[in-house]
Amino acid sequence: HHRLKFASGENKDLDLGIIVDDHLLAVEVKAFGAPRKLRSRASLRTLNDRWQEKIQPEVEKIDALALTLARHPIGRNYSLPVSVRWIIPLVSAPFPEWIPSLNKIWWLYADVPRVCTPEELFDVLGRIRRGEYPLNRYPVKGV
């Protein structure tokens, strides 16, 4: 990961940044352990608790980083390339996670959640290259 030092003095860690065309994918990489009850038949309560305690906070964390980065494309130890016009915040996990809602705030595309597997991440890269842009992205200030 890379520690970004913002001009404000605030520091935030970015696990992975991938630039494709005019988009920067800001990726929080997680390896959430799956309890045995999730690997078999999990109750809705178990899934919801996992979402609220482990997954949602990571989505909110990468959102906050992406918004700060979009508002401050130049920091004390970084400068976004001028070609980057959009930032896409997402979480990558090794296996599919349950998403509690169809609300677009949790989805990149209708069929790809913002908490995605590595395979889905590669799919997102291909879609951006083809001009298919995700639902959730932040414009970079001054572009």
C-alpha positions, 0 to 999 in steps of 0.5 A: 500500500501507499501512504498518501500525504495530503496538503492538509496534513492528513494521511490515508493509505491506498492499497492499490491504484490502477489507472485505465484511460482517464480513470483511477481505480482506488482499491481497498484490498481485503481478505475477509475470513469467512466463518464456517456458517458463511460457507454453508447456509448463512442466515440473513442476520449473519450476512447483515451483521458481517456487512455492517461490521466488516464490509460496509466500513471498508467501503466507507473508508475507500469512499472517504479516501477517493473523495479526498483524492478527487478534491486534492489531486496534488498532495505532499507526496503524490500528484495524480496524472493530469489525464486522470479525470475520475476516481472509482472507489472499490473494495476487492475481496477474494470471494463474492460478498453478499450485498444487502441492497440493489441501491446503486451506491453499492454497485459499479454496474448492475451486475458488479458490486463495489465489493468485487472479486479479482475477476470482477475487477478485471472485468471492470477494467475491460468495461472502462476500456470499452467506454462503459463507465461505472455508476460510482465514480468521483470527478477529479477537481480542476479537470 
